[in-house]
Amino acid sequence: MDEREMIPKNLQRDEEETISLISSLPSDIDFHGRELFKYQECWYDNKTLQGILNFQQGFEPQDTDIIVASFPKSGTTWLKALTVALLERSKHYSHDHPLLLDNPHGLVPVLELRLFTESSNPDLTNILSSPRLFSTHVPFHTLREALKNSPCKIVYVWRNVKDALVSLWYFECANLKIEEERSMLESMFESFCSGVSYYGPFWEHVLSYWRGSLEDSKNVLFLRYEELKTEPHVQLKKLAEFLNCPFTVEEEESGSVEEILELCSLRNLKNLEINKTGKTARGVDHNNFFRKGEIGDSKNYLTHEMEKRIDMIIEEKFRGSDLKF
Ligand code: PAP
């Protein structure tokens, strides 16, 4: 018997539909030489797109779900850690706090990259329960379709895209275990500027969540990595209020805000055993998610012309949106 014959009829049809949908989409090649497909205004490889289609089709949202969203390399790991620490703060842990036992990506899995890659009906019973915490890199319009009008809380973190680009370059090189190659940064830069980049164009991404937050500020919070860095107390309290778990006066007086910020600091997370030695389910070293975390680090790598070109793209794309870079 052919393997496909063993798959239930309804799943067989889904798979065929998926393949046919993907092959009908516009496609292009990114800096890796990888084929990307354009779906709902953004670009994905085949595998990710299958995960997105499964997610949109099969996700059964609960009204209490919390979704951490971002363009890659924009502060996801930090925001996941902060969200876990906020929600877990009333429990008394000694050496078994979830952040000591797993990387933030293990605790807050990516919907389309981890949970829904193989099926539109995955087992979600292992998810950190009540409220369930998920993450995604898809833009707002694509996420909203999967949420099917459920009032889940969505927290988006945005970062200066030039810093995100350099961060991605380092990350790719670390994963490939190669020295940082300038030529690779230049190719990635071209992909970024043309918009044909994994989960890009970045401007579609950022603008989708920006508009989402303006339309529904109760359920969509738009945070900036740079503000998290410069005013962490204010931003953490804002996040807590948005998630309906504000700090009490007693908590503030007893240093709970500082405790969470310290637990989730880059220095602390980077030095935890689990992050020095562990790997994600997809085989990425936890360690690769932690580098410098500095504002404006891209200045050290991008030429003046490169910076100017991105600035001009941003100015043009964000014109009329009220979104300041
Ligand atoms: P992801 O998209 O693969 O999840 P993401 O966490 O969004 O990556 O971004 C990684 C960046 O966040 C890295 O920035 P850098 O390359 O410029 O250094 C990483 O160092 C930074 N980062 C990770 N954890 C923290 C943290 N706790 N505080 C501040 N920055 C952090």
Residues whose N, C-alpha, C, O or C-beta is under 5 A from the ligand:
A	BS01	PAP	F71 P72 K73 S74 G75 T76 T77 W78 D163 S167 C264 S265 L266 L269 F289 F290 R291 K292 G293 E294
